[in-house]
Amino acid sequence: MQRLDEVAQFSEGGPGVTRRPFTDEHRRANQLITTWMQQAGLDVHIDAAGTLVGRKAGPPGSKTLLIGSHQDTISHGGKYDGMFGIALPILVLESLREQTLPYSVEILAFADEEGVRFPTALMGPRVLAGTFDDANLQKTDKDGVSLAAALSEHGGDPDSIAAAKRNPGDLIGYLEVHIEQGPLLESLGLPVGIVTAICGIERWTVELTGQAAHAGTTPMDLRRDAFAGAAEIALAVEGYCQAMDGLVGIVASMTLSPNVPNAIPGKAAFTIELRASDDLIREAAASALTQWAEAVSKRRALGCRLTKTYAQKAVPCDPWLRGTLVRSLTHHDFRPHRIMSGATHDASAMADLCPVAMLFTRCRDGLSHHPDEAITAADAQASAACLAAFLQMLDSD
């Protein structure tokens, strides 16, 4: 907890923590994390994508277990999202410094998961998996600085991105320790939980066109109110998701025209986002709800344009790694509750490289991406104990 307080000081101004990739705040955080890694006896380097890597070498020819998370934050975020999954594993490896493991371990401190500086995200794991699009290197931040230039200045090597791809045959898998970012563990009174899958995500834009008119002179039964249609669709999304286990959805980002108090909205544009750990459930929901949107529009005499703007498949966590996590939790008398991750993590991109698993830690009020994000030292200790047990049980496996 002291280390997390210390690294949180490397932030831009304002509430919470703001640490964008390849900035002075990032550089100073890397220096501190390097010190932690060296105290744990790890060999440290920065790879081509700007990922800080600390390695505990096993016997010659042994495979490698990867453990990591991200050190960047959203604007005015919290001190635990991402960084907790870096600081905690380093401490656990430090506690096991004198113990010889039959495999190698690498701690990965990824530079850019959130995508808050450049219009890309998950750069570090995508480079390791060989799924990074080199065209992203030419994308720029709001000041016109390209990703390639920022990466080079930070010690990365844009010209060696392709060569940084890892060989899956050399790896055991990837484990990420992360705060839950939701309220489920707290509601169950549990300090830790095991992730079953990282949800798939689907987003649609919906544009409804009616007729703008005077709100005082147009009878109710003659109105073509685009917002009323949007409200009906929003309630349908809420009701469908409430009735379907494992599915969440939201209507958001709405704009109206004209957006004045005495005129009927002639246009309404909004987004529908659906998330589920089962892609079939998500796809069925999208089909049903888009058909419902079209039916609502027809009944209300509205024009309707639906466009799918984003789709990301669900990522199941590896059964074998999950099984070892279950044993590590039960070893410490924690109930191994299974939980879906409704947020995307570095693990979702690492799944293109190797088997992945995640251990969630309870956070206060389920709050994340907020300055008041918080965990307790007791829950951090529970996660540390489970991670240490996992490493030792992986040894026996």
TORTORKE-29716 format. One record per residue (C-alpha): chain; z, x, y negated; residue in one letter. Coordinates in Angstrom, 1 decimal, always signed. Layout:
A/Z/X/Y/A .
...
END
This chain:
A/+0.0/+0.0/+0.0/M .
A/+0.7/+2.9/-2.3/Q .
A/-2.7/+4.4/-1.6/R .
A/-4.4/+1.1/-2.3/L .
A/-2.5/+0.9/-5.6/D .
A/-3.6/+4.4/-6.5/E .
A/-7.3/+4.0/-5.7/V .
A/-7.4/+0.6/-7.6/A .
A/-6.9/+2.6/-10.8/Q .
A/-10.4/+3.8/-10.6/F .
A/-11.9/+0.7/-12.2/S .
A/-13.8/-0.4/-15.2/E .
A/-11.8/-2.2/-17.9/G .
A/-10.6/-5.8/-17.6/G .
A/-8.5/-7.7/-15.0/P .
A/-8.6/-6.8/-11.3/G .
A/-10.8/-4.0/-9.9/V .
A/-14.4/-3.4/-11.0/T .
A/-15.9/-0.5/-9.1/R .
A/-19.7/-0.4/-9.0/R .
A/-21.6/+2.1/-6.7/P .
A/-22.6/+5.5/-7.9/F .
A/-20.5/+5.4/-11.1/T .
A/-17.7/+7.6/-12.4/D .
A/-15.1/+5.2/-10.9/E .
A/-16.9/+5.5/-7.5/H .
A/-16.9/+9.3/-7.8/R .
A/-13.2/+9.5/-8.5/R .
A/-12.4/+7.1/-5.7/A .
A/-14.5/+9.3/-3.3/N .
A/-12.5/+12.3/-4.4/Q .
A/-9.2/+10.6/-3.5/L .
A/-10.5/+9.2/-0.2/I .
A/-11.8/+12.7/+0.7/T .
A/-8.2/+13.9/+0.2/T .
A/-6.9/+11.2/+2.5/W .
A/-9.5/+12.1/+5.1/M .
A/-8.7/+15.8/+5.0/Q .
A/-4.9/+15.1/+5.3/Q .
A/-5.8/+13.2/+8.5/A .
A/-7.7/+16.3/+9.8/G .
A/-11.1/+14.8/+9.4/L .
A/-14.3/+16.7/+8.6/D .
A/-15.8/+15.1/+5.5/V .
A/-19.4/+14.8/+4.1/H .
A/-21.6/+12.3/+2.2/I .
A/-24.7/+11.1/+4.0/D .
A/-28.1/+10.4/+2.5/A .
A/-27.1/+6.8/+1.5/A .
A/-24.0/+7.9/-0.4/G .
A/-21.6/+6.9/+2.4/T .
A/-18.5/+9.0/+2.6/L .
A/-17.9/+10.0/+6.2/V .
A/-14.8/+11.4/+7.8/G .
A/-15.2/+12.6/+11.4/R .
A/-12.6/+13.3/+14.1/K .
A/-14.6/+15.1/+16.8/A .
A/-14.1/+14.4/+20.4/G .
A/-15.2/+16.5/+23.4/P .
A/-18.7/+17.9/+23.2/P .
A/-21.3/+15.3/+24.1/G .
A/-18.9/+12.4/+23.7/S .
A/-19.9/+9.2/+22.1/K .
A/-18.7/+8.0/+18.7/T .
A/-16.7/+5.0/+17.6/L .
A/-17.5/+4.0/+14.0/L .
A/-14.9/+2.4/+11.8/I .
A/-15.5/+1.5/+8.2/G .
A/-15.9/-0.9/+5.2/S .
A/-17.0/-0.7/+1.6/H .
A/-15.3/+0.7/-1.5/Q .
A/-17.3/-1.1/-4.1/D .
A/-16.1/-4.4/-5.6/T .
A/-17.4/-7.4/-7.5/I .
A/-16.7/-7.6/-11.2/S .
A/-12.9/-8.2/-11.6/H .
A/-12.3/-8.3/-7.9/G .
A/-9.2/-7.4/-5.9/G .
A/-7.8/-4.1/-4.6/K .
A/-8.0/-5.0/-0.9/Y .
A/-11.5/-6.4/-0.2/D .
A/-13.3/-3.5/+1.5/G .
A/-10.9/-0.7/+0.5/M .
A/-8.2/-1.9/+2.9/F .
A/-10.7/-1.2/+5.8/G .
A/-11.0/+2.4/+4.7/I .
A/-7.4/+3.3/+3.8/A .
A/-5.8/+1.8/+6.8/L .
A/-8.0/+3.5/+9.5/P .
A/-7.5/+6.8/+7.9/I .
A/-3.8/+6.5/+8.1/L .
A/-4.0/+5.4/+11.7/V .
A/-6.1/+8.5/+12.6/L .
A/-3.6/+10.6/+10.7/E .
A/-0.8/+9.2/+12.9/S .
A/-2.9/+10.1/+16.0/L .
A/-3.8/+13.5/+14.7/R .
A/-2.2/+15.4/+17.5/E .
A/-3.6/+13.0/+20.2/Q .
A/-6.9/+14.0/+21.9/T .
A/-9.2/+11.1/+22.4/L .
A/-12.1/+11.3/+24.9/P .
A/-14.6/+10.1/+22.1/Y .
A/-15.3/+10.9/+18.5/S .
A/-14.3/+8.7/+15.6/V .
A/-15.9/+8.4/+12.2/E .
A/-14.5/+6.6/+9.2/I .
A/-17.3/+5.2/+7.0/L .
A/-16.6/+4.4/+3.3/A .
A/-19.8/+2.6/+2.3/F .
A/-21.0/+2.7/-1.3/A .
A/-22.8/-0.6/-1.9/D .
A/-21.9/-3.7/+0.0/E .
A/-21.5/-6.2/-2.8/E .
A/-24.8/-5.7/-4.6/G .
A/-23.2/-5.9/-8.0/V .
A/-25.1/-3.0/-9.7/R .
A/-28.5/-3.0/-8.0/F .
A/-30.3/-6.1/-6.6/P .
A/-29.7/-5.0/-3.1/T .
A/-26.6/-4.9/-0.8/A .
A/-25.4/-3.4/+2.5/L .
A/-27.3/-0.2/+1.8/M .
A/-25.1/+2.2/+3.8/G .
A/-25.1/+0.3/+7.1/P .
A/-28.8/-0.6/+6.8/R .
A/-29.7/+3.1/+6.4/V .
A/-27.7/+3.9/+9.5/L .
A/-29.4/+1.1/+11.4/A .
A/-32.9/+2.0/+10.2/G .
A/-33.4/-1.4/+8.5/T .
A/-33.2/-0.3/+4.8/F .
A/-36.3/-1.1/+2.8/D .
A/-37.2/+2.1/+0.8/D .
A/-38.7/-0.1/-1.9/A .
A/-35.2/-0.8/-2.9/N .
A/-34.8/+2.8/-4.2/L .
A/-37.0/+1.9/-7.2/Q .
A/-34.9/-1.1/-8.2/K .
A/-32.9/-0.6/-11.4/T .
A/-29.6/-1.7/-12.8/D .
A/-29.2/-3.5/-16.2/K .
A/-29.5/-0.1/-18.0/D .
A/-32.8/+0.8/-16.3/G .
A/-31.3/+3.4/-13.9/V .
A/-33.0/+3.4/-10.6/S .
A/-31.1/+3.3/-7.3/L .
A/-32.8/+6.6/-6.3/A .
A/-31.6/+8.3/-9.5/A .
A/-28.1/+7.0/-9.2/A .
A/-27.9/+8.0/-5.5/L .
A/-29.2/+11.5/-6.2/S .
A/-26.6/+12.1/-8.9/E .
A/-23.9/+10.9/-6.6/H .
A/-24.7/+13.4/-3.9/G .
A/-27.0/+11.3/-1.7/G .
A/-30.6/+12.1/-0.8/D .
A/-33.2/+9.4/-1.2/P .
A/-35.8/+11.6/+0.5/D .
A/-33.7/+11.8/+3.7/S .
A/-33.0/+8.0/+4.0/I .
A/-35.2/+7.6/+7.1/A .
A/-33.7/+10.7/+8.8/A .
A/-30.2/+9.2/+8.4/A .
A/-30.8/+6.6/+11.0/K .
A/-28.3/+6.9/+13.9/R .
A/-29.1/+6.9/+17.6/N .
A/-27.5/+3.8/+19.2/P .
A/-27.2/+5.8/+22.5/G .
A/-24.7/+8.1/+20.7/D .
A/-22.4/+5.3/+19.7/L .
A/-19.6/+3.2/+21.3/I .
A/-19.8/+0.6/+18.5/G .
A/-18.5/-0.3/+15.1/Y .
A/-15.1/-1.8/+14.1/L .
A/-14.3/-3.2/+10.7/E .
A/-10.7/-4.0/+9.5/V .
A/-10.8/-6.5/+6.6/H .
A/-8.7/-9.0/+4.8/I .
A/-9.6/-12.6/+5.9/E .
A/-10.7/-13.8/+2.5/Q .
A/-9.7/-17.3/+3.6/G .
A/-6.6/-19.4/+4.3/P .
A/-6.7/-20.0/+8.0/L .
A/-4.4/-17.2/+9.2/L .
A/-1.9/-18.0/+6.6/E .
A/-2.0/-21.7/+7.6/S .
A/-1.3/-20.7/+11.2/L .
A/+1.5/-18.2/+10.3/G .
A/-0.4/-15.3/+11.9/L .
A/-0.7/-11.8/+10.4/P .
A/-4.0/-10.9/+12.2/V .
A/-7.0/-12.5/+13.8/G .
A/-10.0/-11.5/+15.8/I .
A/-13.5/-12.4/+14.5/V .
A/-15.8/-14.1/+17.0/T .
A/-18.9/-14.0/+14.8/A .
A/-20.1/-13.4/+11.3/I .
A/-21.7/-16.7/+10.1/C .
A/-25.4/-17.3/+9.6/G .
A/-26.4/-18.4/+6.1/I .
A/-29.1/-20.7/+4.9/E .
A/-29.9/-21.6/+1.3/R .
A/-32.2/-24.2/-0.2/W .
A/-33.1/-25.2/-3.7/T .
A/-33.6/-28.9/-4.4/V .
A/-35.5/-30.2/-7.5/E .
A/-35.3/-33.9/-8.2/L .
A/-37.5/-35.5/-10.8/T .
A/-36.8/-38.9/-12.2/G .
A/-37.3/-40.4/-15.7/Q .
A/-35.2/-39.4/-18.7/A .
A/-34.4/-42.4/-20.8/A .
A/-31.8/-43.8/-23.2/H .
A/-28.5/-44.4/-21.4/A .
A/-27.6/-47.4/-23.5/G .
A/-30.9/-49.4/-23.3/T .
A/-32.0/-48.8/-19.7/T .
A/-30.6/-51.3/-17.2/P .
A/-28.8/-49.8/-14.2/M .
A/-31.3/-51.3/-11.7/D .
A/-34.3/-49.8/-13.5/L .
A/-33.0/-46.2/-13.8/R .
A/-34.5/-43.2/-12.1/R .
A/-31.5/-41.0/-12.4/D .
A/-32.0/-37.6/-11.0/A .
A/-28.3/-36.7/-11.2/F .
A/-27.3/-39.8/-9.3/A .
A/-29.6/-38.8/-6.5/G .
A/-28.2/-35.2/-6.6/A .
A/-24.6/-36.6/-6.4/A .
A/-25.5/-38.7/-3.3/E .
A/-27.1/-35.7/-1.6/I .
A/-24.0/-33.5/-2.5/A .
A/-21.7/-36.1/-0.9/L .
A/-23.9/-36.2/+2.2/A .
A/-23.7/-32.4/+2.6/V .
A/-19.9/-32.6/+2.3/E .
A/-19.6/-35.4/+4.8/G .
A/-21.9/-33.8/+7.3/Y .
A/-20.1/-30.5/+7.2/C .
A/-16.7/-32.2/+7.5/Q .
A/-17.8/-34.0/+10.6/A .
A/-19.2/-30.8/+12.3/M .
A/-16.8/-28.2/+13.6/D .
A/-17.8/-24.7/+12.7/G .
A/-20.0/-25.7/+9.8/L .
A/-19.4/-25.3/+6.1/V .
A/-21.6/-26.2/+3.2/G .
A/-21.8/-26.6/-0.5/I .
A/-24.0/-28.0/-3.3/V .
A/-23.7/-25.8/-6.4/A .
A/-25.6/-24.1/-9.2/S .
A/-26.7/-27.4/-10.7/M .
A/-28.7/-27.8/-13.9/T .
A/-29.7/-31.1/-15.6/L .
A/-32.3/-32.0/-18.1/S .
A/-31.7/-33.4/-20.6/P .
A/-28.1/-32.4/-20.4/N .
A/-26.7/-34.7/-23.1/V .
A/-24.1/-37.5/-22.9/P .
A/-26.4/-40.4/-23.9/N .
A/-29.6/-39.8/-21.9/A .
A/-30.3/-40.4/-18.2/I .
A/-31.0/-37.1/-16.5/P .
A/-34.7/-36.9/-15.7/G .
A/-34.4/-33.7/-13.7/K .
A/-31.7/-32.1/-11.5/A .
A/-32.0/-28.8/-9.8/A .
A/-29.4/-27.5/-7.5/F .
A/-28.7/-25.4/-4.3/T .
A/-27.5/-26.3/-0.9/I .
A/-25.9/-23.5/+1.1/E .
A/-24.9/-23.9/+4.8/L .
A/-22.9/-21.4/+6.9/R .
A/-22.1/-21.5/+10.7/A .
A/-21.4/-19.0/+13.5/S .
A/-23.9/-20.9/+15.6/D .
A/-27.5/-20.7/+14.3/D .
A/-28.5/-23.9/+16.2/L .
A/-25.7/-25.9/+14.4/I .
A/-26.8/-24.5/+11.0/R .
A/-30.5/-25.2/+11.6/E .
A/-29.8/-28.7/+12.8/A .
A/-27.7/-29.4/+9.7/A .
A/-30.5/-28.1/+7.4/A .
A/-33.0/-30.3/+9.1/S .
A/-30.8/-33.4/+8.9/A .
A/-29.8/-32.8/+5.3/L .
A/-33.2/-32.0/+3.9/T .
A/-34.5/-35.2/+5.6/Q .
A/-31.7/-37.1/+4.0/W .
A/-32.5/-35.6/+0.6/A .
A/-36.1/-36.8/+1.0/E .
A/-34.9/-40.3/+2.0/A .
A/-32.5/-40.5/-0.9/V .
A/-35.3/-39.5/-3.3/S .
A/-37.7/-42.0/-1.9/K .
A/-35.2/-44.9/-2.2/R .
A/-34.4/-43.9/-5.8/R .
A/-38.1/-43.3/-6.8/A .
A/-37.5/-39.6/-7.4/L .
A/-39.8/-36.7/-6.9/G .
A/-38.3/-34.2/-4.5/C .
A/-39.2/-30.5/-3.9/R .
A/-37.2/-28.6/-1.3/L .
A/-37.6/-24.8/-0.9/T .
A/-35.8/-22.6/+1.6/K .
A/-34.8/-19.4/-0.3/T .
A/-32.7/-17.5/+2.1/Y .
A/-31.8/-17.3/+5.8/A .
A/-29.6/-14.9/+7.7/Q .
A/-28.8/-15.2/+11.4/K .
A/-25.3/-15.3/+12.7/A .
A/-24.0/-12.1/+14.2/V .
A/-21.8/-12.5/+17.3/P .
A/-19.1/-9.9/+17.8/C .
A/-19.3/-7.8/+21.0/D .
A/-17.3/-9.3/+23.9/P .
A/-16.0/-6.0/+25.3/W .
A/-14.8/-4.7/+21.9/L .
A/-13.3/-8.1/+21.2/R .
A/-11.5/-8.0/+24.6/G .
A/-10.0/-4.7/+23.7/T .
A/-8.8/-6.1/+20.4/L .
A/-7.2/-9.1/+22.3/V .
A/-5.3/-6.6/+24.5/R .
A/-4.2/-4.6/+21.5/S .
A/-2.8/-7.8/+19.8/L .
A/-1.0/-9.1/+22.8/T .
A/+0.5/-5.6/+23.4/H .
A/+2.3/-6.2/+20.1/H .
A/+3.1/-9.8/+20.8/D .
A/+0.6/-11.2/+18.3/F .
A/-1.3/-14.3/+19.2/R .
A/-5.0/-13.3/+19.4/P .
A/-6.4/-16.1/+17.4/H .
A/-10.2/-16.2/+17.3/R .
A/-11.8/-16.9/+13.9/I .
A/-15.3/-17.1/+12.4/M .
A/-16.1/-15.0/+9.4/S .
A/-17.6/-17.2/+6.7/G .
A/-18.4/-14.1/+4.6/A .
A/-20.9/-11.4/+5.2/T .
A/-19.6/-7.9/+5.9/H .
A/-21.0/-4.4/+6.6/D .
A/-20.6/-5.3/+10.2/A .
A/-23.4/-7.8/+9.9/S .
A/-25.9/-5.0/+9.1/A .
A/-24.3/-2.6/+11.6/M .
A/-25.0/-5.1/+14.4/A .
A/-28.7/-4.0/+14.2/D .
A/-27.5/-0.5/+15.3/L .
A/-24.6/-1.0/+17.8/C .
A/-22.0/-3.5/+19.1/P .
A/-19.6/-4.7/+16.4/V .
A/-16.1/-6.1/+16.1/A .
A/-13.8/-7.2/+13.3/M .
A/-10.0/-7.5/+12.9/L .
A/-8.9/-9.8/+10.1/F .
A/-5.6/-9.5/+8.1/T .
A/-3.9/-12.4/+6.5/R .
A/-4.2/-12.6/+2.7/C .
A/-2.1/-14.6/+0.3/R .
A/-3.4/-18.1/-0.4/D .
A/-6.6/-17.1/+1.3/G .
A/-7.6/-15.6/-2.1/L .
A/-10.3/-12.9/-2.4/S .
A/-12.8/-11.7/-5.0/H .
A/-10.1/-12.3/-7.5/H .
A/-7.6/-10.1/-9.4/P .
A/-4.7/-11.9/-7.6/D .
A/-6.0/-11.0/-4.1/E .
A/-2.9/-9.8/-2.1/A .
A/-1.6/-8.9/+1.3/I .
A/+1.9/-7.9/+2.5/T .
A/+3.0/-4.5/+3.7/A .
A/+4.2/-6.2/+6.9/A .
A/+0.7/-7.6/+7.6/D .
A/-0.8/-4.2/+6.9/A .
A/+1.6/-2.6/+9.3/Q .
A/+0.6/-5.2/+12.0/A .
A/-3.0/-4.3/+11.5/S .
A/-2.2/-0.6/+11.7/A .
A/-0.3/-1.1/+15.0/A .
A/-3.1/-3.2/+16.5/C .
A/-5.8/-0.6/+15.4/L .
A/-3.8/+2.3/+16.9/A .
A/-3.4/+0.3/+20.2/A .
A/-7.1/-0.5/+20.2/F .
A/-8.0/+3.2/+19.9/L .
A/-5.6/+4.1/+22.7/Q .
A/-6.8/+1.3/+25.0/M .
A/-10.4/+2.2/+24.3/L .
A/-9.4/+5.6/+25.6/D .
A/-8.3/+4.1/+28.9/S .
A/-11.4/+1.9/+29.1/D .
END
